[in-house]
Amino acid sequence: MTDFRKCFENIDGEEDAAEAIHCLKKYGEIVMFSAEKRRLVLGRELYDSSVSDEMARLSGALGIRDLESYRSADRKYNLTMY
């Protein structure tokens, strides 16, 4: 298992999802909002879709469905801190 995948373990709610985003960034992952997919995506999803379901789960836990809800979650949990 690649180390960054540990970030997807034990997610139970909004705060855990925000911590998972921070964890992914600590591993050097690029996390961004995709207007096309209406959720958070990892940069690696361009060539590796194996994390798509996990990112959809994180987005759902944070209530991210559009740019405004992403900005709101970012203000609340400082998702872009790294």
C-alpha positions in Angstrom: 0.0 0.0 0.0 1.3 3.4 -1.0 1.7 5.6 2.1 -0.8 8.3 1.0 -3.6 5.7 0.9 -3.4 5.5 4.7 -5.0 9.0 4.7 -8.3 7.4 3.6 -8.6 5.2 6.7 -10.8 5.9 9.7 -12.9 8.7 8.1 -16.0 9.2 10.2 -17.5 12.7 9.4 -16.5 16.1 8.3 -13.5 16.7 10.6 -11.9 13.4 9.7 -12.4 14.1 6.0 -10.6 17.5 6.5 -7.8 15.8 8.3 -7.6 13.3 5.4 -7.1 16.2 3.0 -4.3 17.6 5.2 -2.7 14.2 5.3 -2.8 13.8 1.5 -1.1 17.2 1.1 1.6 16.1 3.6 2.3 13.2 1.3 2.7 15.7 -1.6 -0.6 14.9 -3.3 -2.3 17.7 -5.3 -5.8 18.2 -4.1 -8.1 20.4 -6.1 -11.8 21.0 -6.9 -13.0 19.8 -10.2 -16.1 21.7 -11.6 -16.5 19.0 -14.1 -16.7 16.2 -11.5 -18.3 18.4 -8.9 -15.9 17.1 -6.2 -12.4 17.1 -4.9 -9.9 15.3 -7.1 -6.3 14.3 -6.7 -3.9 15.4 -9.5 -3.0 11.7 -9.9 -6.6 11.0 -11.1 -5.5 12.1 -14.5 -3.7 8.7 -14.9 -4.9 6.7 -11.8 -8.6 6.5 -11.1 -8.2 4.0 -8.2 -8.7 6.9 -5.7 -11.8 8.4 -7.3 -14.3 6.7 -5.0 -12.3 7.7 -1.9 -12.2 11.3 -3.1 -15.9 11.3 -3.8 -16.4 10.0 -0.3 -14.3 12.8 1.2 -16.1 15.4 -0.9 -19.4 14.1 0.3 -18.3 14.1 3.9 -17.3 17.8 3.6 -20.4 18.7 1.7 -18.4 19.8 -1.4 -20.5 19.8 -4.5 -19.6 23.1 -6.2 -17.0 25.8 -6.0 -18.8 27.8 -3.3 -19.2 24.7 -1.0 -15.5 24.0 -1.6 -14.6 27.6 -0.6 -16.8 27.3 2.5 -15.1 24.0 3.5 -11.7 25.6 2.8 -12.5 28.5 5.1 -13.7 26.2 7.8 -10.9 23.6 7.7 -8.1 25.5 5.9 -7.9 22.8 3.2 -5.3 24.7 1.2 -2.9 25.2 4.2 0.0 23.3 2.6 
